[in-house]
Amino acid sequence: MKICLISDLHLSINPRLCKEAFFYEREGFKVVILVMWQSEDLLQRDMVILGGHNIICRPYLDIIPGHISSLARNLLRLRKRFAAELQKWLGLGTKWAISHAPEKMFKTVLDEDAELYSAHAECAFYVGRDLVKSGKKVIFDFEV
């Protein structure tokens, strides 16, 4: 059985995601983690954490400077900032207020075609809702 964990956060700053991934791996599941890569330093920490594990971790979006053009990176960041300001000042909520590219997360996650999805953090919750609407099985990991 394949399980896909989704988050906007690097593994090294999301310990609940790591614990869940390691649990599923120990139980014999194929584990794929899709996250947004934002920092080369955090990416290196993530790879150390995954050392010795048979878990696939890849980005649905890679905005590490040098991995993406400055123009594309800045346009994504500008769209997110603009959406956040619209929400703050006018009360107009959009999916871009919670993340840089929720539409890309959804497409990439769907392409995994997992039997179960686990959503961590705000953007993944939004995408998880759309996965449920698409007939997928989704669990939501909330922290309070």
ABEGO torsion letter per residue (X at the ends): XBBBBBBABBAAABAAAAAAAAAAAAAGBBBBBBBBBABAAAAAAAAAAABGBBBBBBBABBABBGABBAAAAAAAAAAAAAAAAAAAAAGBBBAAAABABAAAAAAAAAAAGBABBBBBEAAAAAAAAAAAAAGBBBBBBBBX
